């Protein structure tokens, strides 16, 4: 069976935005869905995210795909490097890459999620196919940070104007481009 791993961002599962429709579409395509429940908001630590993902690590196989939102887009880079996950399809939604100096002091606890230059280099050697769906009206990441994610990670950009951060406040309830990418790549 095909497997899809949906990795949420810092505010929690994507069901309040595009998640419900995405899961219906994935199920219709015959995917088994895995959705780790990472710690959120002020309780986030990189270590706790690794621990949660490790609970389902043995379910990852050669045909697994990853759909990530926001902070999950950074986390998947680190996780792939740590476990040498290669030749995977990764679809980032609102994937941005900040420098540590760009992080607001109140969010400094998220800085361990930022891939190092060495991790980015290693990630590229794993030959993962990565897309980044992003918008010009994202209120979390600046457009330069979203485009930096594309450039540094060799992500194929999918630019959708006026969609915000694709989270709850954006009002986006579906992203059909995710399924289009999956059909094209798999």
N, C-alpha and C positions, 0 to 999 in steps of 0.2 A: 504494500500500500504506500502511496505517496504521502509524504509528511510535510506539514507546514508549521513553522514555529513563529508565533506572533509575539514580538518583544515590545512591551509598552514603554512609555517614557516616564518622567519623574512624577507625573500626576496620577498614574494608574492606568488600568486597562482602557483600550480604545473603543469599548462598547458604547460610550457616550458620544462617539463621533462616527468613524467609518467602520468600526469593528463588526457590528452585527451583520451588515450587508456583505462585508468581506468574508466572514465565516460561512454565510449561506452560499456564496459563490464558490468558495473552496470546497465545501462539502459536495456541491453539485458536480465538481470536477473530480471527486473521489479522493480528496485529501483527508487524512487524519490530522486533526489540529491539536497542537500543544501550545499552551499559553502559561508560561511561568508567571507567578504572582510575586513580582519583586517588591521590595520595600519601596515606599513612596515618600515624597516631600522631605521633611527634615530627618526622617529615619533612614534615608538612603546611605548605603556604603557600598563601595565596589565589592568588598569581600562578601557582603550578604547577597549581592546579585550573582556573583560566581557560585556561591553555595546553592542558591535556588536553581540556577541553570544546570549545575552538576547533577541535580536530582533526576533530570531527564536526558542527560548527555548520552546515555547508552541507546536512546531512541534515535539519535542522529545517524543517518546513513547517507549513502552516496547520492540519493535522489532528494534529500531534504532541502527545503527552501526556507529562507528567513525573511520575514516581513517585520521591519523595525520602525518604531516611531520615536523621533526626537532623541532623548538620551539613549534609548535602545540602539540607535544608529552608531553611537560611539562605542557602546558596550560590545556590540557584535564584532567590531574590529579587534578589540582586546581579547575576546573569547576565541575568535578564530586563530589568533596568534598563539595564545596559550596552549590550545589543543591541536594546533596544526590542521585545522579544518580547511580543506582545499576543494576547489572545483565546485563551489556552492553558488546558488543563485541567491543574492541578497537584494532585497528591495527596501531601500531606505525611504521613509516618508518624513520630510522636514529634517534631513540630516545636515547638521551644521558643524563646522570645525572651528572652535575658538582657540585663541592663545590664552594661556593662563592669565596674562595681564588684562585680558578683555572680560574676565569673569567678575561680576558684581561681588563685592565682599560678602554679602549675605549668602551667596551661592558657592563660596570657596570650597565647601565640602564636596562639590561635584568635580573639582579639578582632577582627581585621580582617574576619572573616566576619559580624559583627553588622551588620545593615543600619542605616544612619544614618536619622535622622528624614526627611531629604530623600529618601533612597532609598525609604523606606516610602511617602512621599507620591507619588513618581513611580510606584512599583509599582502603587498603587491606580488611577492614571490609565490603566494598560495594559489594564484590564478583563479580567484573567485570572480564571478560576473556580478557586478554591482551597478544598480540604478539608484538615482536619487530624485524623488518627486518633491518639488519645492515650489514656493510661491514668493512673489514680490511683496506680499503684505504680511509676512510672518512677523509676529510681535515678539518672538523669543530670539531668533537669530537675524542678524543683518544679512542683506543679500550677499555681501562680500564673504561672510562666514559660510553661507549655504554653497556658494560657488567654490569656496576653498575646499569644502568637503569633496566636491566633484573633482576638482583639479588634483588634490593631493592623493586621493584614493582611486583615481582613474574611474570614477563613477560616470555612467551615462546619464546626463541630465534630462529630466522630464519636467519642464517648466509649465506650471499651471497658474495663470494670473489670478489674483484676487481670491485666493483660497486660505489665506492666513497661515496658521501653524498646523492646520488639519486636525486640531483638537476640538474639544467641546465648544469653546467660544467661537470657532470658525463657522459652525453650522454645516460643515461638510459631513454628509452622511454616507457617501460612497465615493470611491476612487476607482472607476472602471479601468483605469490605466494599469492597475496592479494585475488584474486578471489578463489583460492584453499582453503584458510582459511575460507572465507565466506561460501563456499559450504559445507565445513566440519562442521562448527559451527552452521549454520542456517538450 
